[in-house]
Amino acid sequence: MSVLETILFFAVPTVALYLGIVLLVVAPRMARRPRYRVGQPWPHSPMWWTANPQGAQLPAADHDTTAVTGARAGTERGGARGSW
């Protein structure tokens, strides 16, 4: 086998395999629609959940603080930020 045949036999299928894998990984990202970014206007109407009860024609929630027993109001730290 000549050097050219050896390169064609070993290198071309290997490079083709790598390019095929790269194409399978990159192609879905390139075909996807642009994502929503913070600060962009939201052109769609709300679907299921709303933080505005008046907007959903619902009565406002009852914020009765006496119903909570054994809780210290406003002294706890933590939550989703993880600042314990």
HTML snippet that shows the backbone in 3Dmol.js (N, CA, C, O; Angstrom):
<script src="https://3Dmol.org/build/3Dmol-min.js"></script>
<div id="view" style="width:600px;height:400px;position:relative"></div>
<script>
const pdb = `
ATOM      1  N   MET A   1       0.838  -1.172   0.000  1.00  0.00           N
ATOM      2  CA  MET A   1       0.000   0.000   0.000  1.00  0.00           C
ATOM      3  C   MET A   1       0.883   1.236   0.000  1.00  0.00           C
ATOM      4  O   MET A   1       1.883   1.296   0.715  1.00  0.00           O
ATOM      5  N   SER A   2       0.512   2.207  -0.796  1.00  0.00           N
ATOM      6  CA  SER A   2       1.287   3.441  -0.844  1.00  0.00           C
ATOM      7  C   SER A   2       0.891   4.342   0.323  1.00  0.00           C
ATOM      8  O   SER A   2      -0.070   4.061   1.040  1.00  0.00           O
ATOM      9  N   VAL A   3       1.629   5.409   0.499  1.00  0.00           N
ATOM     10  CA  VAL A   3       1.359   6.354   1.577  1.00  0.00           C
ATOM     11  C   VAL A   3      -0.003   7.022   1.363  1.00  0.00           C
ATOM     12  O   VAL A   3      -0.751   7.222   2.320  1.00  0.00           O
ATOM     13  N   LEU A   4      -0.319   7.358   0.144  1.00  0.00           N
ATOM     14  CA  LEU A   4      -1.603   7.984  -0.151  1.00  0.00           C
ATOM     15  C   LEU A   4      -2.762   7.044   0.172  1.00  0.00           C
ATOM     16  O   LEU A   4      -3.761   7.472   0.749  1.00  0.00           O
ATOM     17  N   GLU A   5      -2.639   5.776  -0.193  1.00  0.00           N
ATOM     18  CA  GLU A   5      -3.693   4.808   0.122  1.00  0.00           C
ATOM     19  C   GLU A   5      -3.834   4.617   1.630  1.00  0.00           C
ATOM     20  O   GLU A   5      -4.946   4.472   2.138  1.00  0.00           O
ATOM     21  N   THR A   6      -2.722   4.616   2.338  1.00  0.00           N
ATOM     22  CA  THR A   6      -2.759   4.470   3.795  1.00  0.00           C
ATOM     23  C   THR A   6      -3.472   5.655   4.436  1.00  0.00           C
ATOM     24  O   THR A   6      -4.307   5.472   5.322  1.00  0.00           O
ATOM     25  N   ILE A   7      -3.151   6.862   3.996  1.00  0.00           N
ATOM     26  CA  ILE A   7      -3.808   8.053   4.534  1.00  0.00           C
ATOM     27  C   ILE A   7      -5.297   8.020   4.217  1.00  0.00           C
ATOM     28  O   ILE A   7      -6.124   8.317   5.080  1.00  0.00           O
ATOM     29  N   LEU A   8      -5.638   7.664   2.995  1.00  0.00           N
ATOM     30  CA  LEU A   8      -7.048   7.586   2.628  1.00  0.00           C
ATOM     31  C   LEU A   8      -7.785   6.510   3.428  1.00  0.00           C
ATOM     32  O   LEU A   8      -8.953   6.682   3.778  1.00  0.00           O
ATOM     33  N   PHE A   9      -7.107   5.415   3.713  1.00  0.00           N
ATOM     34  CA  PHE A   9      -7.735   4.303   4.408  1.00  0.00           C
ATOM     35  C   PHE A   9      -7.944   4.598   5.894  1.00  0.00           C
ATOM     36  O   PHE A   9      -8.977   4.235   6.456  1.00  0.00           O
ATOM     37  N   PHE A  10      -6.961   5.262   6.540  1.00  0.00           N
ATOM     38  CA  PHE A  10      -7.043   5.493   7.985  1.00  0.00           C
ATOM     39  C   PHE A  10      -7.538   6.891   8.354  1.00  0.00           C
ATOM     40  O   PHE A  10      -8.329   7.022   9.288  1.00  0.00           O
ATOM     41  N   ALA A  11      -7.113   7.907   7.674  1.00  0.00           N
ATOM     42  CA  ALA A  11      -7.410   9.281   8.087  1.00  0.00           C
ATOM     43  C   ALA A  11      -8.797   9.744   7.653  1.00  0.00           C
ATOM     44  O   ALA A  11      -9.508  10.371   8.437  1.00  0.00           O
ATOM     45  N   VAL A  12      -9.187   9.449   6.433  1.00  0.00           N
ATOM     46  CA  VAL A  12     -10.458   9.970   5.922  1.00  0.00           C
ATOM     47  C   VAL A  12     -11.659   9.441   6.717  1.00  0.00           C
ATOM     48  O   VAL A  12     -12.519  10.241   7.084  1.00  0.00           O
ATOM     49  N   PRO A  13     -11.762   8.140   7.000  1.00  0.00           N
ATOM     50  CA  PRO A  13     -12.911   7.692   7.807  1.00  0.00           C
ATOM     51  C   PRO A  13     -12.904   8.271   9.227  1.00  0.00           C
ATOM     52  O   PRO A  13     -13.960   8.567   9.785  1.00  0.00           O
ATOM     53  N   THR A  14     -11.718   8.430   9.802  1.00  0.00           N
ATOM     54  CA  THR A  14     -11.633   8.995  11.149  1.00  0.00           C
ATOM     55  C   THR A  14     -12.097  10.446  11.159  1.00  0.00           C
ATOM     56  O   THR A  14     -12.881  10.844  12.020  1.00  0.00           O
ATOM     57  N   VAL A  15     -11.618  11.230  10.210  1.00  0.00           N
ATOM     58  CA  VAL A  15     -12.033  12.633  10.120  1.00  0.00           C
ATOM     59  C   VAL A  15     -13.527  12.720   9.814  1.00  0.00           C
ATOM     60  O   VAL A  15     -14.217  13.578  10.364  1.00  0.00           O
ATOM     61  N   ALA A  16     -14.024  11.863   8.962  1.00  0.00           N
ATOM     62  CA  ALA A  16     -15.455  11.867   8.645  1.00  0.00           C
ATOM     63  C   ALA A  16     -16.293  11.523   9.876  1.00  0.00           C
ATOM     64  O   ALA A  16     -17.358  12.105  10.083  1.00  0.00           O
ATOM     65  N   LEU A  17     -15.820  10.581  10.691  1.00  0.00           N
ATOM     66  CA  LEU A  17     -16.531  10.225  11.913  1.00  0.00           C
ATOM     67  C   LEU A  17     -16.578  11.405  12.877  1.00  0.00           C
ATOM     68  O   LEU A  17     -17.634  11.713  13.429  1.00  0.00           O
ATOM     69  N   TYR A  18     -15.444  12.065  13.083  1.00  0.00           N
ATOM     70  CA  TYR A  18     -15.412  13.225  13.969  1.00  0.00           C
ATOM     71  C   TYR A  18     -16.298  14.352  13.440  1.00  0.00           C
ATOM     72  O   TYR A  18     -17.020  14.975  14.219  1.00  0.00           O
ATOM     73  N   LEU A  19     -16.260  14.620  12.168  1.00  0.00           N
ATOM     74  CA  LEU A  19     -17.110  15.664  11.593  1.00  0.00           C
ATOM     75  C   LEU A  19     -18.594  15.309  11.713  1.00  0.00           C
ATOM     76  O   LEU A  19     -19.428  16.188  11.928  1.00  0.00           O
ATOM     77  N   GLY A  20     -18.919  14.035  11.574  1.00  0.00           N
ATOM     78  CA  GLY A  20     -20.306  13.612  11.747  1.00  0.00           C
ATOM     79  C   GLY A  20     -20.791  13.822  13.174  1.00  0.00           C
ATOM     80  O   GLY A  20     -21.917  14.271  13.390  1.00  0.00           O
ATOM     81  N   ILE A  21     -19.942  13.497  14.153  1.00  0.00           N
ATOM     82  CA  ILE A  21     -20.307  13.709  15.555  1.00  0.00           C
ATOM     83  C   ILE A  21     -20.459  15.197  15.846  1.00  0.00           C
ATOM     84  O   ILE A  21     -21.402  15.606  16.523  1.00  0.00           O
ATOM     85  N   VAL A  22     -19.534  16.006  15.339  1.00  0.00           N
ATOM     86  CA  VAL A  22     -19.622  17.455  15.536  1.00  0.00           C
ATOM     87  C   VAL A  22     -20.900  17.994  14.902  1.00  0.00           C
ATOM     88  O   VAL A  22     -21.561  18.854  15.484  1.00  0.00           O
ATOM     89  N   LEU A  23     -21.247  17.515  13.748  1.00  0.00           N
ATOM     90  CA  LEU A  23     -22.465  17.958  13.079  1.00  0.00           C
ATOM     91  C   LEU A  23     -23.706  17.580  13.883  1.00  0.00           C
ATOM     92  O   LEU A  23     -24.646  18.369  13.979  1.00  0.00           O
ATOM     93  N   LEU A  24     -23.716  16.380  14.459  1.00  0.00           N
ATOM     94  CA  LEU A  24     -24.853  15.962  15.276  1.00  0.00           C
ATOM     95  C   LEU A  24     -24.991  16.796  16.546  1.00  0.00           C
ATOM     96  O   LEU A  24     -26.101  17.001  17.038  1.00  0.00           O
ATOM     97  N   VAL A  25     -23.879  17.272  17.073  1.00  0.00           N
ATOM     98  CA  VAL A  25     -23.920  18.070  18.298  1.00  0.00           C
ATOM     99  C   VAL A  25     -24.263  19.527  18.004  1.00  0.00           C
ATOM    100  O   VAL A  25     -25.048  20.133  18.733  1.00  0.00           O
ATOM    101  N   VAL A  26     -23.693  20.093  16.955  1.00  0.00           N
ATOM    102  CA  VAL A  26     -23.824  21.525  16.688  1.00  0.00           C
ATOM    103  C   VAL A  26     -25.094  21.860  15.909  1.00  0.00           C
ATOM    104  O   VAL A  26     -25.640  22.948  16.090  1.00  0.00           O
ATOM    105  N   ALA A  27     -25.574  20.983  15.066  1.00  0.00           N
ATOM    106  CA  ALA A  27     -26.716  21.291  14.200  1.00  0.00           C
ATOM    107  C   ALA A  27     -27.979  21.669  14.974  1.00  0.00           C
ATOM    108  O   ALA A  27     -28.633  22.638  14.588  1.00  0.00           O
ATOM    109  N   PRO A  28     -28.363  20.962  16.045  1.00  0.00           N
ATOM    110  CA  PRO A  28     -29.574  21.389  16.765  1.00  0.00           C
ATOM    111  C   PRO A  28     -29.444  22.780  17.374  1.00  0.00           C
ATOM    112  O   PRO A  28     -30.426  23.519  17.438  1.00  0.00           O
ATOM    113  N   ARG A  29     -28.254  23.142  17.817  1.00  0.00           N
ATOM    114  CA  ARG A  29     -28.062  24.476  18.384  1.00  0.00           C
ATOM    115  C   ARG A  29     -28.200  25.557  17.325  1.00  0.00           C
ATOM    116  O   ARG A  29     -28.716  26.639  17.603  1.00  0.00           O
ATOM    117  N   MET A  30     -27.748  25.274  16.131  1.00  0.00           N
ATOM    118  CA  MET A  30     -27.802  26.270  15.068  1.00  0.00           C
ATOM    119  C   MET A  30     -29.230  26.441  14.538  1.00  0.00           C
ATOM    120  O   MET A  30     -29.584  27.525  14.076  1.00  0.00           O
ATOM    121  N   ALA A  31     -30.049  25.397  14.598  1.00  0.00           N
ATOM    122  CA  ALA A  31     -31.401  25.451  14.049  1.00  0.00           C
ATOM    123  C   ALA A  31     -32.419  25.974  15.061  1.00  0.00           C
ATOM    124  O   ALA A  31     -33.559  26.258  14.693  1.00  0.00           O
ATOM    125  N   ARG A  32     -32.031  26.103  16.313  1.00  0.00           N
ATOM    126  CA  ARG A  32     -32.952  26.514  17.362  1.00  0.00           C
ATOM    127  C   ARG A  32     -33.288  27.998  17.256  1.00  0.00           C
ATOM    128  O   ARG A  32     -32.458  28.806  16.840  1.00  0.00           O
ATOM    129  N   ARG A  33     -34.504  28.340  17.635  1.00  0.00           N
ATOM    130  CA  ARG A  33     -34.916  29.739  17.653  1.00  0.00           C
ATOM    131  C   ARG A  33     -34.161  30.474  18.754  1.00  0.00           C
ATOM    132  O   ARG A  33     -33.701  29.844  19.707  1.00  0.00           O
ATOM    133  N   PRO A  34     -34.025  31.789  18.644  1.00  0.00           N
ATOM    134  CA  PRO A  34     -33.344  32.535  19.701  1.00  0.00           C
ATOM    135  C   PRO A  34     -34.132  32.473  21.008  1.00  0.00           C
ATOM    136  O   PRO A  34     -35.362  32.522  21.010  1.00  0.00           O
ATOM    137  N   ARG A  35     -33.406  32.367  22.111  1.00  0.00           N
ATOM    138  CA  ARG A  35     -34.032  32.264  23.415  1.00  0.00           C
ATOM    139  C   ARG A  35     -34.409  33.635  23.948  1.00  0.00           C
ATOM    140  O   ARG A  35     -33.889  34.659  23.505  1.00  0.00           O
ATOM    141  N   TYR A  36     -35.324  33.634  24.909  1.00  0.00           N
ATOM    142  CA  TYR A  36     -35.701  34.873  25.584  1.00  0.00           C
ATOM    143  C   TYR A  36     -34.581  35.261  26.533  1.00  0.00           C
ATOM    144  O   TYR A  36     -34.074  34.424  27.281  1.00  0.00           O
ATOM    145  N   ARG A  37     -34.200  36.514  26.505  1.00  0.00           N
ATOM    146  CA  ARG A  37     -33.188  37.052  27.411  1.00  0.00           C
ATOM    147  C   ARG A  37     -33.835  38.099  28.308  1.00  0.00           C
ATOM    148  O   ARG A  37     -34.801  38.754  27.916  1.00  0.00           O
ATOM    149  N   VAL A  38     -33.304  38.250  29.496  1.00  0.00           N
ATOM    150  CA  VAL A  38     -33.836  39.212  30.446  1.00  0.00           C
ATOM    151  C   VAL A  38     -33.757  40.610  29.855  1.00  0.00           C
ATOM    152  O   VAL A  38     -32.733  41.002  29.296  1.00  0.00           O
ATOM    153  N   GLY A  39     -34.832  41.346  29.981  1.00  0.00           N
ATOM    154  CA  GLY A  39     -34.883  42.702  29.468  1.00  0.00           C
ATOM    155  C   GLY A  39     -35.559  42.812  28.114  1.00  0.00           C
ATOM    156  O   GLY A  39     -35.936  43.908  27.698  1.00  0.00           O
ATOM    157  N   GLN A  40     -35.717  41.709  27.430  1.00  0.00           N
ATOM    158  CA  GLN A  40     -36.411  41.741  26.148  1.00  0.00           C
ATOM    159  C   GLN A  40     -37.916  41.786  26.395  1.00  0.00           C
ATOM    160  O   GLN A  40     -38.388  41.248  27.396  1.00  0.00           O
ATOM    161  N   PRO A  41     -38.668  42.412  25.510  1.00  0.00           N
ATOM    162  CA  PRO A  41     -40.124  42.403  25.694  1.00  0.00           C
ATOM    163  C   PRO A  41     -40.686  40.991  25.511  1.00  0.00           C
ATOM    164  O   PRO A  41     -40.195  40.213  24.693  1.00  0.00           O
ATOM    165  N   TRP A  42     -41.706  40.686  26.278  1.00  0.00           N
ATOM    166  CA  TRP A  42     -42.340  39.371  26.197  1.00  0.00           C
ATOM    167  C   TRP A  42     -43.595  39.503  25.341  1.00  0.00           C
ATOM    168  O   TRP A  42     -44.575  40.101  25.785  1.00  0.00           O
ATOM    169  N   PRO A  43     -43.589  38.958  24.122  1.00  0.00           N
ATOM    170  CA  PRO A  43     -44.709  39.192  23.211  1.00  0.00           C
ATOM    171  C   PRO A  43     -45.895  38.248  23.411  1.00  0.00           C
ATOM    172  O   PRO A  43     -46.896  38.368  22.706  1.00  0.00           O
ATOM    173  N   HIS A  44     -45.802  37.322  24.347  1.00  0.00           N
ATOM    174  CA  HIS A  44     -46.850  36.309  24.504  1.00  0.00           C
ATOM    175  C   HIS A  44     -47.753  36.647  25.683  1.00  0.00           C
ATOM    176  O   HIS A  44     -47.335  37.334  26.615  1.00  0.00           O
ATOM    177  N   SER A  45     -48.973  36.171  25.642  1.00  0.00           N
ATOM    178  CA  SER A  45     -49.892  36.375  26.763  1.00  0.00           C
ATOM    179  C   SER A  45     -49.594  35.345  27.848  1.00  0.00           C
ATOM    180  O   SER A  45     -49.084  34.267  27.541  1.00  0.00           O
ATOM    181  N   PRO A  46     -49.903  35.655  29.129  1.00  0.00           N
ATOM    182  CA  PRO A  46     -49.671  34.683  30.195  1.00  0.00           C
ATOM    183  C   PRO A  46     -50.545  33.446  30.000  1.00  0.00           C
ATOM    184  O   PRO A  46     -51.668  33.536  29.503  1.00  0.00           O
ATOM    185  N   MET A  47     -50.013  32.291  30.397  1.00  0.00           N
ATOM    186  CA  MET A  47     -50.732  31.053  30.125  1.00  0.00           C
ATOM    187  C   MET A  47     -51.456  30.513  31.353  1.00  0.00           C
ATOM    188  O   MET A  47     -52.686  30.462  31.361  1.00  0.00           O
ATOM    189  N   TRP A  48     -50.725  30.111  32.388  1.00  0.00           N
ATOM    190  CA  TRP A  48     -51.363  29.421  33.496  1.00  0.00           C
ATOM    191  C   TRP A  48     -51.297  30.192  34.805  1.00  0.00           C
ATOM    192  O   TRP A  48     -52.284  30.233  35.538  1.00  0.00           O
ATOM    193  N   TRP A  49     -50.194  30.785  35.107  1.00  0.00           N
ATOM    194  CA  TRP A  49     -49.974  31.341  36.428  1.00  0.00           C
ATOM    195  C   TRP A  49     -49.848  32.841  36.338  1.00  0.00           C
ATOM    196  O   TRP A  49     -49.271  33.370  35.388  1.00  0.00           O
ATOM    197  N   THR A  50     -50.384  33.521  37.323  1.00  0.00           N
ATOM    198  CA  THR A  50     -50.212  34.966  37.388  1.00  0.00           C
ATOM    199  C   THR A  50     -49.963  35.353  38.833  1.00  0.00           C
ATOM    200  O   THR A  50     -50.582  34.805  39.745  1.00  0.00           O
ATOM    201  N   ALA A  51     -49.072  36.281  39.039  1.00  0.00           N
ATOM    202  CA  ALA A  51     -48.792  36.774  40.379  1.00  0.00           C
ATOM    203  C   ALA A  51     -49.728  37.918  40.732  1.00  0.00           C
ATOM    204  O   ALA A  51     -49.685  38.429  41.851  1.00  0.00           O
ATOM    205  N   ASN A  52     -50.555  38.317  39.814  1.00  0.00           N
ATOM    206  CA  ASN A  52     -51.474  39.421  40.023  1.00  0.00           C
ATOM    207  C   ASN A  52     -52.889  38.859  40.152  1.00  0.00           C
ATOM    208  O   ASN A  52     -53.517  38.556  39.137  1.00  0.00           O
ATOM    209  N   PRO A  53     -53.409  38.711  41.383  1.00  0.00           N
ATOM    210  CA  PRO A  53     -54.746  38.133  41.528  1.00  0.00           C
ATOM    211  C   PRO A  53     -55.829  38.978  40.867  1.00  0.00           C
ATOM    212  O   PRO A  53     -56.811  38.429  40.366  1.00  0.00           O
ATOM    213  N   GLN A  54     -55.672  40.303  40.854  1.00  0.00           N
ATOM    214  CA  GLN A  54     -56.677  41.137  40.216  1.00  0.00           C
ATOM    215  C   GLN A  54     -56.674  40.914  38.708  1.00  0.00           C
ATOM    216  O   GLN A  54     -57.717  41.018  38.064  1.00  0.00           O
ATOM    217  N   GLY A  55     -55.519  40.611  38.148  1.00  0.00           N
ATOM    218  CA  GLY A  55     -55.448  40.340  36.722  1.00  0.00           C
ATOM    219  C   GLY A  55     -56.131  39.040  36.352  1.00  0.00           C
ATOM    220  O   GLY A  55     -56.564  38.870  35.212  1.00  0.00           O
ATOM    221  N   ALA A  56     -56.234  38.125  37.294  1.00  0.00           N
ATOM    222  CA  ALA A  56     -56.900  36.849  37.048  1.00  0.00           C
ATOM    223  C   ALA A  56     -58.344  36.863  37.538  1.00  0.00           C
ATOM    224  O   ALA A  56     -58.998  35.820  37.563  1.00  0.00           O
ATOM    225  N   GLN A  57     -58.849  38.036  37.929  1.00  0.00           N
ATOM    226  CA  GLN A  57     -60.201  38.196  38.460  1.00  0.00           C
ATOM    227  C   GLN A  57     -60.422  37.312  39.693  1.00  0.00           C
ATOM    228  O   GLN A  57     -61.490  36.725  39.860  1.00  0.00           O
ATOM    229  N   LEU A  58     -59.410  37.225  40.545  1.00  0.00           N
ATOM    230  CA  LEU A  58     -59.502  36.463  41.782  1.00  0.00           C
ATOM    231  C   LEU A  58     -59.404  37.424  42.958  1.00  0.00           C
ATOM    232  O   LEU A  58     -58.813  38.496  42.826  1.00  0.00           O
ATOM    233  N   PRO A  59     -59.969  37.064  44.103  1.00  0.00           N
ATOM    234  CA  PRO A  59     -59.818  37.936  45.272  1.00  0.00           C
ATOM    235  C   PRO A  59     -58.372  37.900  45.764  1.00  0.00           C
ATOM    236  O   PRO A  59     -57.666  36.910  45.572  1.00  0.00           O
ATOM    237  N   ALA A  60     -57.946  38.977  46.393  1.00  0.00           N
ATOM    238  CA  ALA A  60     -56.588  39.039  46.930  1.00  0.00           C
ATOM    239  C   ALA A  60     -56.447  38.039  48.067  1.00  0.00           C
ATOM    240  O   ALA A  60     -57.425  37.726  48.746  1.00  0.00           O
ATOM    241  N   ALA A  61     -55.244  37.540  48.278  1.00  0.00           N
ATOM    242  CA  ALA A  61     -54.987  36.569  49.333  1.00  0.00           C
ATOM    243  C   ALA A  61     -55.086  37.242  50.692  1.00  0.00           C
ATOM    244  O   ALA A  61     -54.765  38.422  50.833  1.00  0.00           O
ATOM    245  N   ASP A  62     -55.530  36.488  51.691  1.00  0.00           N
ATOM    246  CA  ASP A  62     -55.641  37.001  53.050  1.00  0.00           C
ATOM    247  C   ASP A  62     -54.276  36.877  53.708  1.00  0.00           C
ATOM    248  O   ASP A  62     -53.764  35.771  53.880  1.00  0.00           O
ATOM    249  N   HIS A  63     -53.690  38.002  54.072  1.00  0.00           N
ATOM    250  CA  HIS A  63     -52.361  38.004  54.684  1.00  0.00           C
ATOM    251  C   HIS A  63     -52.501  38.140  56.193  1.00  0.00           C
ATOM    252  O   HIS A  63     -52.132  39.164  56.767  1.00  0.00           O
ATOM    253  N   ASP A  64     -53.029  37.115  56.825  1.00  0.00           N
ATOM    254  CA  ASP A  64     -53.230  37.123  58.263  1.00  0.00           C
ATOM    255  C   ASP A  64     -51.951  36.647  58.930  1.00  0.00           C
ATOM    256  O   ASP A  64     -51.608  35.469  58.834  1.00  0.00           O
ATOM    257  N   THR A  65     -51.233  37.550  59.610  1.00  0.00           N
ATOM    258  CA  THR A  65     -49.961  37.182  60.239  1.00  0.00           C
ATOM    259  C   THR A  65     -50.169  36.475  61.566  1.00  0.00           C
ATOM    260  O   THR A  65     -49.231  35.855  62.068  1.00  0.00           O
ATOM    261  N   THR A  66     -51.363  36.540  62.160  1.00  0.00           N
ATOM    262  CA  THR A  66     -51.591  35.862  63.428  1.00  0.00           C
ATOM    263  C   THR A  66     -51.798  34.370  63.236  1.00  0.00           C
ATOM    264  O   THR A  66     -51.737  33.617  64.208  1.00  0.00           O
ATOM    265  N   ALA A  67     -52.036  33.927  62.029  1.00  0.00           N
ATOM    266  CA  ALA A  67     -52.253  32.504  61.786  1.00  0.00           C
ATOM    267  C   ALA A  67     -50.957  31.713  61.893  1.00  0.00           C
ATOM    268  O   ALA A  67     -50.989  30.505  62.129  1.00  0.00           O
ATOM    269  N   VAL A  68     -49.823  32.373  61.723  1.00  0.00           N
ATOM    270  CA  VAL A  68     -48.537  31.692  61.809  1.00  0.00           C
ATOM    271  C   VAL A  68     -48.128  31.662  63.271  1.00  0.00           C
ATOM    272  O   VAL A  68     -47.982  32.711  63.899  1.00  0.00           O
ATOM    273  N   THR A  69     -47.943  30.463  63.817  1.00  0.00           N
ATOM    274  CA  THR A  69     -47.575  30.351  65.221  1.00  0.00           C
ATOM    275  C   THR A  69     -46.149  29.867  65.328  1.00  0.00           C
ATOM    276  O   THR A  69     -45.727  28.978  64.588  1.00  0.00           O
ATOM    277  N   GLY A  70     -45.414  30.446  66.241  1.00  0.00           N
ATOM    278  CA  GLY A  70     -44.049  30.014  66.492  1.00  0.00           C
ATOM    279  C   GLY A  70     -43.032  30.525  65.494  1.00  0.00           C
ATOM    280  O   GLY A  70     -41.884  30.082  65.520  1.00  0.00           O
ATOM    281  N   ALA A  71     -43.400  31.422  64.634  1.00  0.00           N
ATOM    282  CA  ALA A  71     -42.459  31.943  63.643  1.00  0.00           C
ATOM    283  C   ALA A  71     -42.001  33.325  64.063  1.00  0.00           C
ATOM    284  O   ALA A  71     -42.773  34.119  64.599  1.00  0.00           O
ATOM    285  N   ARG A  72     -40.745  33.594  63.812  1.00  0.00           N
ATOM    286  CA  ARG A  72     -40.203  34.921  64.079  1.00  0.00           C
ATOM    287  C   ARG A  72     -40.280  35.709  62.785  1.00  0.00           C
ATOM    288  O   ARG A  72     -39.622  35.364  61.803  1.00  0.00           O
ATOM    289  N   ALA A  73     -41.059  36.740  62.779  1.00  0.00           N
ATOM    290  CA  ALA A  73     -41.291  37.502  61.554  1.00  0.00           C
ATOM    291  C   ALA A  73     -40.083  38.372  61.228  1.00  0.00           C
ATOM    292  O   ALA A  73     -39.686  39.216  62.032  1.00  0.00           O
ATOM    293  N   GLY A  74     -39.514  38.171  60.079  1.00  0.00           N
ATOM    294  CA  GLY A  74     -38.465  39.049  59.576  1.00  0.00           C
ATOM    295  C   GLY A  74     -37.075  38.811  60.123  1.00  0.00           C
ATOM    296  O   GLY A  74     -36.171  39.577  59.789  1.00  0.00           O
ATOM    297  N   THR A  75     -36.847  37.802  60.941  1.00  0.00           N
ATOM    298  CA  THR A  75     -35.509  37.582  61.484  1.00  0.00           C
ATOM    299  C   THR A  75     -34.769  36.451  60.792  1.00  0.00           C
ATOM    300  O   THR A  75     -33.557  36.322  60.961  1.00  0.00           O
ATOM    301  N   GLU A  76     -35.454  35.639  60.030  1.00  0.00           N
ATOM    302  CA  GLU A  76     -34.805  34.518  59.370  1.00  0.00           C
ATOM    303  C   GLU A  76     -34.045  34.998  58.145  1.00  0.00           C
ATOM    304  O   GLU A  76     -34.426  35.972  57.495  1.00  0.00           O
ATOM    305  N   ARG A  77     -32.960  34.290  57.847  1.00  0.00           N
ATOM    306  CA  ARG A  77     -32.209  34.569  56.631  1.00  0.00           C
ATOM    307  C   ARG A  77     -32.134  33.272  55.848  1.00  0.00           C
ATOM    308  O   ARG A  77     -32.302  32.188  56.407  1.00  0.00           O
ATOM    309  N   GLY A  78     -31.887  33.386  54.581  1.00  0.00           N
ATOM    310  CA  GLY A  78     -31.777  32.190  53.759  1.00  0.00           C
ATOM    311  C   GLY A  78     -32.716  32.275  52.589  1.00  0.00           C
ATOM    312  O   GLY A  78     -33.035  33.362  52.108  1.00  0.00           O
ATOM    313  N   GLY A  79     -33.151  31.142  52.140  1.00  0.00           N
ATOM    314  CA  GLY A  79     -34.058  31.115  51.010  1.00  0.00           C
ATOM    315  C   GLY A  79     -33.347  30.667  49.752  1.00  0.00           C
ATOM    316  O   GLY A  79     -32.388  29.897  49.808  1.00  0.00           O
ATOM    317  N   ALA A  80     -33.818  31.149  48.627  1.00  0.00           N
ATOM    318  CA  ALA A  80     -33.297  30.695  47.346  1.00  0.00           C
ATOM    319  C   ALA A  80     -31.879  31.177  47.093  1.00  0.00           C
ATOM    320  O   ALA A  80     -31.142  30.544  46.338  1.00  0.00           O
ATOM    321  N   ARG A  81     -31.482  32.284  47.709  1.00  0.00           N
ATOM    322  CA  ARG A  81     -30.129  32.786  47.487  1.00  0.00           C
ATOM    323  C   ARG A  81     -29.089  31.943  48.195  1.00  0.00           C
ATOM    324  O   ARG A  81     -27.935  31.898  47.769  1.00  0.00           O
ATOM    325  N   GLY A  82     -29.473  31.281  49.254  1.00  0.00           N
ATOM    326  CA  GLY A  82     -28.528  30.466  49.991  1.00  0.00           C
ATOM    327  C   GLY A  82     -27.680  31.272  50.953  1.00  0.00           C
ATOM    328  O   GLY A  82     -26.615  30.802  51.355  1.00  0.00           O
ATOM    329  N   SER A  83     -28.102  32.459  51.338  1.00  0.00           N
ATOM    330  CA  SER A  83     -27.345  33.249  52.310  1.00  0.00           C
ATOM    331  C   SER A  83     -27.881  32.917  53.696  1.00  0.00           C
ATOM    332  O   SER A  83     -28.790  33.582  54.192  1.00  0.00           O
ATOM    333  N   TRP A  84     -27.336  31.922  54.296  1.00  0.00           N
ATOM    334  CA  TRP A  84     -27.835  31.419  55.567  1.00  0.00           C
ATOM    335  C   TRP A  84     -27.262  32.212  56.711  1.00  0.00           C
ATOM    336  O   TRP A  84     -27.570  31.933  57.870  1.00  0.00           O
TER     337      TRP A  84
END
`;
const viewer = $3Dmol.createViewer("view");
viewer.addModel(pdb, "pdb");
viewer.setStyle({}, {cartoon: {color: "spectrum"}});
viewer.zoomTo();
viewer.render();
</script>
